[in-house]
Amino acid sequence: MTDATLPLRILIVDDHPMVADGIRALLETYDDLTVVGTLSNGREAIARTADLRPDVILLDLNMPEMNGLAATEILRERHPDVAVLILSMHDAPEYVATALRHGAAGYCLKDQPTEEIRRAIDTVVAGERYLCPGAETALEPSGDGSEPLTSREQTILLLLAQGRSNKQVAADLDISVRTVETHRKNLKRKLGISSTAGLTRYAMEHGVLQGTGFLH
């Protein structure tokens, strides 16, 4: 993911300045970490990531304009080599599981010691999944066999159901055609549908076409 001889580049995204500044101060005690910026919401993170070139983004969940879940999906689409580590105050398993479904590489609580946050960063940089102590239960199957759609998948479903091609969807969302194809495959797998016509029928039956609230 990054040259081992260079400091790891960290971007902090949190709408509470005192929290962001506190995390920054803690991380800057490590000589091999450099904080390239602190931003206040997911939309800013998406706009600035290409310029700031972080290796890891520490992302809060609850933020104005665009929350951490929606931002994670888009960041993973546009910057697949950047690891997104959710740093949150919520420890409920459903929060952890939802973050992982949206593409987060790890989930760490804000009240963890600095050494644990550092371990989380090192883990996701190595390409492995990190879960804070006690969060392992989030990986247990729900038991009903269902796998809900993420907000981004709902957006893709809406556009496909409106008759847009993969190329048109890619242009609408500023992502690659290959990423759209991956989303389409995931939609078919999750919904147990084998054709695009089936996706359209599902969207009609479930009222997806009646609203555009999925679009970010």
C-alpha positions as CSV (number, residue, x, y, z in Angstrom):
1,M,0.0,0.0,0.0
2,T,2.9,2.4,0.8
3,D,6.7,2.6,0.8
4,A,7.8,1.1,4.2
5,T,10.6,3.7,4.4
6,L,8.1,6.7,4.3
7,P,5.8,7.8,7.2
8,L,2.3,6.5,6.9
9,R,0.0,9.2,5.8
10,I,-3.2,9.6,7.9
11,L,-6.3,11.6,7.2
12,I,-8.7,12.3,10.1
13,V,-12.3,13.0,9.3
14,D,-14.5,14.0,12.3
15,D,-17.0,16.8,12.8
16,H,-15.8,17.5,16.3
17,P,-12.7,19.7,16.1
18,M,-11.5,18.9,19.6
19,V,-11.7,15.2,18.9
20,A,-9.9,15.5,15.6
21,D,-7.2,17.6,17.1
22,G,-6.8,15.2,20.0
23,I,-6.4,12.2,17.8
24,R,-4.0,14.2,15.6
25,A,-1.9,15.1,18.7
26,L,-1.8,11.5,19.8
27,L,-0.8,10.1,16.4
28,E,1.9,12.8,15.8
29,T,3.8,11.3,18.8
30,Y,4.9,8.5,16.3
31,D,7.8,9.5,14.1
32,D,6.6,7.1,11.3
33,L,3.1,8.6,11.1
34,T,2.2,11.9,9.5
35,V,-1.3,13.4,9.7
36,V,-2.0,15.0,6.3
37,G,-5.2,16.7,7.3
38,T,-8.3,16.9,9.5
39,L,-11.7,17.3,7.8
40,S,-15.2,17.6,9.1
41,N,-17.4,15.4,6.9
42,G,-17.5,12.6,4.4
43,R,-18.1,14.9,1.4
44,E,-14.9,16.8,2.2
45,A,-13.0,13.5,2.5
46,I,-14.1,12.4,-0.9
47,A,-13.2,15.8,-2.4
48,R,-9.7,15.9,-0.8
49,T,-8.4,12.4,-0.7
50,A,-6.9,12.5,-4.2
51,D,-4.9,15.6,-3.2
52,L,-3.9,14.5,0.3
53,R,-3.0,10.9,-0.7
54,P,-3.5,9.3,2.7
55,D,-2.7,5.6,3.3
56,V,-5.4,5.4,6.0
57,I,-8.5,7.5,6.6
58,L,-9.8,7.6,10.2
59,L,-13.5,8.2,9.7
60,D,-16.2,9.0,12.1
61,L,-19.7,7.6,11.5
62,N,-22.1,10.4,12.4
63,M,-21.2,13.5,10.5
64,P,-23.2,16.3,8.7
65,E,-23.6,16.5,4.9
66,M,-22.4,12.9,4.3
67,N,-22.1,10.3,7.0
68,G,-19.2,7.8,7.4
69,L,-21.0,4.9,5.8
70,A,-21.9,6.6,2.6
71,A,-18.4,8.2,2.4
72,T,-16.7,4.8,3.0
73,E,-18.5,3.2,0.0
74,I,-17.5,6.0,-2.3
75,L,-13.9,6.3,-1.0
76,R,-13.5,2.5,-1.5
77,E,-14.8,2.8,-5.1
78,R,-12.5,5.7,-6.1
79,H,-9.5,4.9,-3.9
80,P,-9.3,1.1,-3.4
81,D,-5.7,1.3,-2.2
82,V,-6.7,3.6,0.8
83,A,-7.8,1.8,3.9
84,V,-10.8,3.2,5.7
85,L,-10.7,2.7,9.5
86,I,-13.9,3.7,11.3
87,L,-13.2,5.5,14.6
88,S,-16.4,5.7,16.5
89,M,-18.0,6.0,19.9
90,H,-20.6,3.3,19.1
91,D,-19.8,-0.2,20.2
92,A,-23.0,-2.0,19.2
93,P,-22.4,-5.0,16.9
94,E,-24.8,-3.7,14.3
95,Y,-22.8,-0.5,13.9
96,V,-19.6,-2.6,13.4
97,A,-21.3,-5.1,11.0
98,T,-22.8,-2.3,8.9
99,A,-19.5,-0.4,8.6
100,L,-17.8,-3.6,7.4
101,R,-20.5,-4.2,4.8
102,H,-19.9,-0.7,3.5
103,G,-16.2,-1.5,2.9
104,A,-14.5,-0.4,6.0
105,A,-11.2,-2.2,6.7
106,G,-11.6,-1.9,10.4
107,Y,-13.5,-0.5,13.3
108,C,-12.0,1.0,16.4
109,L,-13.6,2.8,19.4
110,K,-12.5,6.4,20.2
111,D,-11.9,5.5,23.8
112,Q,-9.2,2.9,23.0
113,P,-5.7,3.6,24.2
114,T,-3.4,5.3,21.7
115,E,-1.4,2.0,21.3
116,E,-4.6,0.2,20.2
117,I,-5.4,2.9,17.6
118,R,-1.9,2.5,16.3
119,R,-2.3,-1.2,16.2
120,A,-5.5,-0.7,14.2
121,I,-3.7,1.5,11.7
122,D,-0.9,-1.0,11.2
123,T,-3.4,-3.9,10.8
124,V,-5.4,-2.2,8.0
125,V,-2.3,-1.0,6.3
126,A,-1.1,-4.6,6.1
127,G,-4.3,-5.4,4.3
128,E,-6.0,-7.2,7.2
129,R,-9.3,-6.5,9.0
130,Y,-9.1,-4.9,12.4
131,L,-11.9,-5.1,15.0
132,C,-11.6,-3.5,18.4
133,P,-11.7,-5.8,21.4
134,G,-15.3,-7.2,21.9
135,A,-16.4,-6.4,18.4
136,E,-15.9,-9.9,17.0
137,T,-19.6,-10.7,17.6
138,A,-20.4,-8.4,14.7
139,L,-19.1,-11.1,12.3
140,E,-21.5,-13.7,13.6
141,P,-24.2,-14.6,11.0
142,S,-27.6,-13.0,11.7
143,G,-29.4,-16.3,11.3
144,D,-32.0,-15.1,8.8
145,G,-29.8,-15.5,5.8
146,S,-30.5,-12.0,4.6
147,E,-27.8,-9.6,3.5
148,P,-29.2,-6.0,3.3
149,L,-28.2,-3.7,0.5
150,T,-25.9,-0.8,1.3
151,S,-27.0,2.7,0.4
152,R,-24.6,2.7,-2.6
153,E,-26.0,-0.5,-3.9
154,Q,-29.5,1.0,-3.6
155,T,-28.3,3.9,-5.7
156,I,-26.9,1.6,-8.3
157,L,-30.1,-0.4,-8.3
158,L,-32.2,2.7,-8.8
159,L,-30.1,3.8,-11.8
160,L,-30.1,0.4,-13.4
161,A,-33.9,0.1,-12.9
162,Q,-34.3,3.4,-14.7
163,G,-32.7,1.8,-17.8
164,R,-29.2,3.3,-17.5
165,S,-26.3,1.3,-18.9
166,N,-23.2,0.4,-16.9
167,K,-21.4,3.2,-18.8
168,Q,-24.1,5.8,-18.0
169,V,-24.2,4.8,-14.3
170,A,-20.4,5.1,-14.2
171,A,-20.6,8.6,-15.6
172,D,-23.5,9.6,-13.2
173,L,-21.6,8.5,-10.1
174,D,-18.0,9.3,-11.3
175,I,-16.8,5.7,-10.9
176,S,-15.4,3.1,-13.3
177,V,-17.5,0.8,-15.4
178,R,-15.8,-2.1,-13.7
179,T,-17.0,-0.8,-10.4
180,V,-20.5,-0.7,-11.7
181,E,-20.2,-4.2,-13.0
182,T,-19.1,-5.3,-9.5
183,H,-22.0,-3.6,-7.9
184,R,-24.4,-5.3,-10.4
185,K,-23.0,-8.7,-9.6
186,N,-23.3,-8.1,-5.9
187,L,-26.9,-6.9,-6.3
188,K,-27.8,-10.1,-8.2
189,R,-26.1,-12.3,-5.6
190,K,-27.7,-10.6,-2.6
191,L,-31.1,-10.5,-4.1
192,G,-30.9,-13.9,-5.7
193,I,-31.7,-12.4,-9.1
194,S,-30.0,-13.6,-12.3
195,S,-30.9,-10.9,-14.9
196,T,-31.1,-7.1,-15.2
197,A,-34.8,-7.4,-16.0
198,G,-35.1,-9.1,-12.6
199,L,-33.4,-6.2,-10.9
200,T,-35.8,-3.8,-12.5
201,R,-38.8,-5.9,-11.5
202,Y,-37.4,-6.0,-7.9
203,A,-37.0,-2.2,-7.9
204,M,-40.6,-1.7,-9.1
205,E,-42.0,-4.2,-6.6
206,H,-40.1,-2.6,-3.6
207,G,-40.8,1.0,-4.5
208,V,-37.2,1.9,-5.4
209,L,-38.3,3.8,-8.5
210,Q,-40.7,6.0,-6.5
211,G,-37.9,8.0,-4.8
212,T,-34.4,9.4,-5.5
213,G,-33.4,9.6,-1.9
214,F,-30.6,7.1,-2.4
215,L,-28.6,9.4,-4.5
216,H,-25.7,11.1,-2.7
